[in-house]
Amino acid sequence: MQILVFGGTRFIGRAIVARLLREGHKVTLVNRGVSPDPFATRVSRIIGDRRDPETIKRAAARREYDAVVDVTAYHESQTAAVVEAFKNRIEHFIHISTAAVYLIREGLLPPFREDDFHGRLRPKQPDRESSWLYAYHKRRCEETLVRAWEEDRFPFTSLRIPMVTGPHDYTGRADAYLERIASGGPVLLPEGGLNSWGFLWVEDIAETVAANLANSVAFGRAYNLSQRESLSLRQFVELAAGFLDSKPQFLSVPSSWLNAVGLGTGFSPYTHHHDILLDCRAAEEDLLFRPTPAVRWIDRLVRDFRKHWNGAVQAFGSTRSFELLLASELAKLRLPTFNAVSVSAP
């Protein structure tokens, strides 16, 4: 099949393109040409900013495509431009969405189901404005696709994904923990690392995209993708430490303390004020989605980490000296022993 991919050079997009090429598809990438990729002459390229309508027009005019995969739509105007350019011209459009669409809904408790998308939104909070706007505009992208399906039967599928892990993650989020663990710690865990995730291994989303390019059952629908297990941040770091043969000290610290001393929680990118867990039964049934078990992908993640780690704490590392200082100060705390007094029943 002829596949057009918006993005395709970094992390999720890179994994999708690699999988499409292994399946024998012919792939054209649309991106700014800023990030290097390993595909060389195995792909065609259209260089341009996808926010520019002329870039979309050039992409649509290059050749006839069977499917389009959009990894980099962050605003509804971008999705609308693609819908207009490829309406009645492609067999399938796959939009990479996010579990964040649920996080600005009022009154939701995990696990989130696809129908939980609908309902009243939380008001925008000044201290979380950027994350609220990200989720809001990704919701609007999906709403644009739903209208296109209802009005013109534009054959889209949205894939809602949580925190994605795997090789070539340019964000360094997993490395922030692996580097601190491998260096011997201590490792600070805001709120004890008790917030839970349904992580997603990057190759699982790539396989799902490649396996469902011609799946008409998925047209006009959104699907959750994540691992089956609920995994807390603390469980993740403890499992990773086991695979790294390391026994660092894990320190549970209230976020209020971290904020009060000016450190904050940015050094711990998997810390979140929500549990982000998804119900993926629909994807398992319609897309034959089979997620990689957590223990298996953590093992693979650590193996990849060992290959490239240079021995320094660099990922989210600007605060590392402050973290170590705070850990040292916390170690000096001496609290009085609490002596329980037994009371005999009358």
NUPARO-415553 format. One record per residue (C-alpha): x, y, z; residue number from 0; residue in one letter. Coordinates in steps of 0.25 Angstrom, whole numbers, plus 5000, padded with zeros to 4 digits. Example, Ala and Ser with C-alpha at 12.3 -4.5 7.8 and 13.67 -1.06 7.14 Angstrom:
<recs>
5049 4982 5031 0 A $
5055 4996 5029 1 S $
</recs>
This chain:
<recs>
5000 5000 5000 0 M $
5004 5015 4998 1 Q $
5004 5021 5012 2 I $
5006 5036 5015 3 L $
5011 5039 5029 4 V $
5011 5052 5036 5 F $
5023 5052 5045 6 G $
5030 5039 5044 7 G $
5044 5043 5049 8 T $
5044 5043 5064 9 R $
5039 5032 5074 10 F $
5025 5028 5071 11 I $
5025 5032 5057 12 G $
5039 5026 5055 13 R $
5034 5013 5060 14 A $
5021 5013 5052 15 I $
5029 5016 5039 16 V $
5039 5005 5042 17 A $
5028 4995 5044 18 R $
5021 4999 5031 19 L $
5034 4997 5023 20 L $
5036 4983 5029 21 R $
5022 4980 5024 22 E $
5026 4984 5010 23 G $
5018 4997 5009 24 H $
5023 5009 5001 25 K $
5024 5021 5011 26 V $
5024 5036 5008 27 T $
5028 5045 5020 28 L $
5023 5059 5022 29 V $
5031 5067 5032 30 N $
5040 5079 5034 31 R $
5053 5071 5031 32 G $
5059 5076 5045 33 V $
5060 5062 5052 34 S $
5069 5051 5046 35 P $
5063 5037 5043 36 D $
5069 5024 5039 37 P $
5061 5022 5026 38 F $
5070 5028 5016 39 A $
5064 5024 5002 40 T $
5054 5014 5007 41 R $
5044 5026 5008 42 V $
5040 5038 5000 43 S $
5040 5051 5007 44 R $
5032 5064 5006 45 I $
5039 5075 5014 46 I $
5030 5086 5019 47 G $
5022 5090 5032 48 D $
5009 5083 5033 49 R $
5003 5095 5038 50 R $
5004 5102 5025 51 D $
4993 5098 5016 52 P $
5002 5098 5004 53 E $
5010 5087 5010 54 T $
4997 5079 5011 55 I $
4994 5082 4996 56 K $
5007 5077 4992 57 R $
5006 5065 4999 58 A $
4992 5061 4994 59 A $
4997 5065 4979 60 A $
5010 5056 4980 61 R $
5002 5043 4978 62 R $
4990 5034 4981 63 E $
4991 5029 4995 64 Y $
4983 5017 5001 65 D $
4984 5022 5015 66 A $
4989 5034 5023 67 V $
4995 5033 5037 68 V $
4995 5046 5045 69 D $
5005 5046 5057 70 V $
5006 5061 5058 71 T $
4993 5067 5058 72 A $
4991 5076 5071 73 Y $
4981 5086 5066 74 H $
4967 5084 5060 75 E $
4971 5093 5048 76 S $
4982 5084 5044 77 Q $
4973 5072 5044 78 T $
4962 5080 5036 79 A $
4973 5083 5026 80 A $
4976 5068 5024 81 V $
4962 5064 5023 82 V $
4959 5074 5012 83 E $
4971 5070 5004 84 A $
4969 5055 5005 85 F $
4953 5054 5005 86 K $
4948 5043 4996 87 N $
4963 5040 4992 88 R $
4968 5030 5003 89 I $
4963 5017 5008 90 E $
4967 5020 5023 91 H $
4972 5031 5032 92 F $
4978 5028 5045 93 I $
4979 5039 5055 94 H $
4989 5037 5067 95 I $
4981 5043 5079 96 S $
4984 5043 5094 97 T $
4978 5038 5107 98 A $
4979 5053 5111 99 A $
4965 5055 5105 100 V $
4959 5049 5117 101 Y $
4967 5057 5127 102 L $
4959 5070 5125 103 I $
4946 5063 5126 104 R $
4938 5065 5139 105 E $
4935 5054 5148 106 G $
4942 5043 5142 107 L $
4949 5031 5150 108 L $
4959 5021 5143 109 P $
4959 5012 5136 110 P $
4954 5022 5124 111 F $
4945 5016 5113 112 R $
4944 5022 5099 113 E $
4930 5027 5102 114 D $
4935 5035 5114 115 D $
4940 5045 5104 116 F $
4926 5051 5104 117 H $
4922 5061 5115 118 G $
4925 5074 5122 119 R $
4939 5079 5122 120 L $
4947 5083 5134 121 R $
4950 5098 5135 122 P $
4964 5102 5131 123 K $
4973 5104 5142 124 Q $
4984 5114 5142 125 P $
4995 5105 5147 126 D $
4992 5094 5137 127 R $
4988 5103 5125 128 E $
4997 5096 5115 129 S $
4993 5082 5118 130 S $
4978 5086 5118 131 W $
4980 5093 5104 132 L $
4987 5081 5099 133 Y $
4976 5072 5103 134 A $
4965 5081 5098 135 Y $
4971 5083 5084 136 H $
4973 5068 5083 137 K $
4959 5066 5086 138 R $
4955 5076 5075 139 R $
4964 5069 5065 140 C $
4955 5056 5068 141 E $
4942 5064 5068 142 E $
4946 5069 5054 143 T $
4948 5055 5049 144 L $
4935 5051 5055 145 V $
4928 5062 5047 146 R $
4935 5057 5034 147 A $
4931 5043 5037 148 W $
4916 5047 5039 149 E $
4915 5057 5028 150 E $
4924 5050 5017 151 D $
4928 5036 5022 152 R $
4942 5041 5023 153 F $
4949 5027 5028 154 P $
4956 5031 5040 155 F $
4961 5023 5053 156 T $
4966 5030 5065 157 S $
4976 5023 5075 158 L $
4976 5029 5089 159 R $
4989 5026 5095 160 I $
4995 5028 5109 161 P $
5010 5030 5113 162 M $
5018 5023 5102 163 V $
5031 5016 5105 164 T $
5042 5010 5097 165 G $
5055 5012 5089 166 P $
5058 5026 5083 167 H $
5049 5033 5092 168 D $
5054 5047 5090 169 Y $
5047 5053 5103 170 T $
5056 5045 5112 171 G $
5045 5042 5121 172 R $
5049 5027 5124 173 A $
5063 5031 5124 174 D $
5061 5041 5136 175 A $
5058 5029 5145 176 Y $
5068 5019 5139 177 L $
5080 5028 5140 178 E $
5077 5031 5154 179 R $
5075 5017 5158 180 I $
5087 5012 5150 181 A $
5096 5023 5157 182 S $
5092 5017 5170 183 G $
5082 5027 5175 184 G $
5076 5032 5184 185 P $
5063 5034 5175 186 V $
5052 5044 5180 187 L $
5038 5039 5177 188 L $
5028 5050 5179 189 P $
5016 5045 5187 190 E $
5023 5032 5188 191 G $
5021 5029 5173 192 G $
5007 5024 5176 193 L $
5001 5030 5163 194 N $
4997 5018 5153 195 S $
4999 5017 5138 196 W $
4994 5008 5127 197 G $
5007 5010 5119 198 F $
5008 5006 5105 199 L $
5021 5000 5098 200 W $
5024 5008 5085 201 V $
5024 4995 5076 202 E $
5010 4992 5081 203 D $
5004 5004 5074 204 I $
5013 5002 5062 205 A $
5008 4988 5060 206 E $
4993 4992 5063 207 T $
4994 5003 5052 208 V $
5001 4994 5042 209 A $
4991 4982 5045 210 A $
4978 4991 5043 211 N $
4981 4999 5031 212 L $
4969 4993 5023 213 A $
4960 4990 5035 214 N $
4947 4996 5032 215 S $
4941 4991 5045 216 V $
4949 5003 5051 217 A $
4944 5014 5042 218 F $
4938 5025 5050 219 G $
4942 5020 5063 220 R $
4953 5023 5074 221 A $
4960 5013 5082 222 Y $
4968 5012 5095 223 N $
4982 5006 5094 224 L $
4990 5002 5107 225 S $
4996 4991 5114 226 Q $
4986 4982 5122 227 R $
4993 4984 5135 228 E $
4992 4996 5145 229 S $
5006 5000 5148 230 L $
5010 5010 5159 231 S $
5022 5019 5157 232 L $
5028 5012 5169 233 R $
5026 4999 5163 234 Q $
5032 5003 5150 235 F $
5045 5008 5157 236 V $
5046 4996 5166 237 E $
5044 4986 5154 238 L $
5054 4995 5146 239 A $
5064 4994 5158 240 A $
5063 4979 5158 241 G $
5067 4978 5143 242 F $
5078 4988 5145 243 L $
5084 4980 5157 244 D $
5083 4992 5165 245 S $
5078 4995 5179 246 K $
5076 5010 5181 247 P $
5069 5017 5192 248 Q $
5055 5021 5188 249 F $
5051 5033 5196 250 L $
5036 5037 5197 251 S $
5034 5052 5198 252 V $
5021 5060 5198 253 P $
5020 5069 5186 254 S $
5016 5080 5195 255 S $
5030 5079 5201 256 W $
5037 5079 5187 257 L $
5029 5091 5183 258 N $
5032 5098 5196 259 A $
5047 5097 5194 260 V $
5046 5101 5179 261 G $
5050 5087 5173 262 L $
5036 5084 5169 263 G $
5033 5070 5162 264 T $
5038 5073 5148 265 G $
5050 5064 5150 266 F $
5040 5052 5151 267 S $
5033 5053 5138 268 P $
5024 5040 5141 269 Y $
5018 5048 5153 270 T $
5004 5051 5150 271 H $
4992 5056 5158 272 H $
4983 5046 5152 273 H $
4983 5031 5150 274 D $
4983 5029 5135 275 I $
4977 5015 5132 276 L $
4970 5011 5120 277 L $
4959 5001 5117 278 D $
4965 4994 5104 279 C $
4954 4983 5102 280 R $
4949 4990 5089 281 A $
4963 4990 5083 282 A $
4965 4976 5087 283 E $
4952 4971 5080 284 E $
4952 4980 5067 285 D $
4967 4983 5065 286 L $
4973 4970 5071 287 L $
4981 4978 5080 288 F $
4991 4970 5088 289 R $
4999 4979 5098 290 P $
5013 4975 5102 291 T $
5013 4971 5117 292 P $
5019 4981 5126 293 A $
5031 4972 5131 294 V $
5035 4969 5117 295 R $
5035 4983 5112 296 W $
5043 4988 5124 297 I $
5053 4977 5122 298 D $
5054 4982 5107 299 R $
5055 4996 5111 300 L $
5066 4994 5121 301 V $
5074 4986 5111 302 R $
5073 4997 5101 303 D $
5077 5007 5112 304 F $
5090 4999 5115 305 R $
5094 5001 5101 306 K $
5094 5016 5101 307 H $
5096 5021 5115 308 W $
5109 5028 5117 309 N $
5109 5028 5132 310 G $
5104 5042 5135 311 A $
5090 5046 5140 312 V $
5086 5055 5128 313 Q $
5071 5053 5126 314 A $
5064 5064 5134 315 F $
5077 5065 5140 316 G $
5078 5080 5143 317 S $
5072 5078 5157 318 T $
5080 5066 5161 319 R $
5090 5073 5170 320 S $
5078 5079 5177 321 F $
5071 5065 5178 322 E $
5084 5060 5185 323 L $
5084 5071 5194 324 L $
5070 5070 5198 325 L $
5072 5055 5200 326 A $
5084 5057 5209 327 S $
5076 5067 5218 328 E $
5064 5058 5219 329 L $
5073 5047 5224 330 A $
5077 5056 5236 331 K $
5062 5057 5240 332 L $
5060 5049 5254 333 R $
5046 5048 5258 334 L $
5042 5043 5272 335 P $
5038 5029 5273 336 T $
5023 5027 5274 337 F $
5019 5019 5286 338 N $
5005 5013 5285 339 A $
4998 5011 5299 340 V $
4990 4999 5300 341 S $
4977 5001 5307 342 V $
4970 4990 5314 343 S $
4955 4988 5311 344 A $
4947 4991 5323 345 P $
</recs>
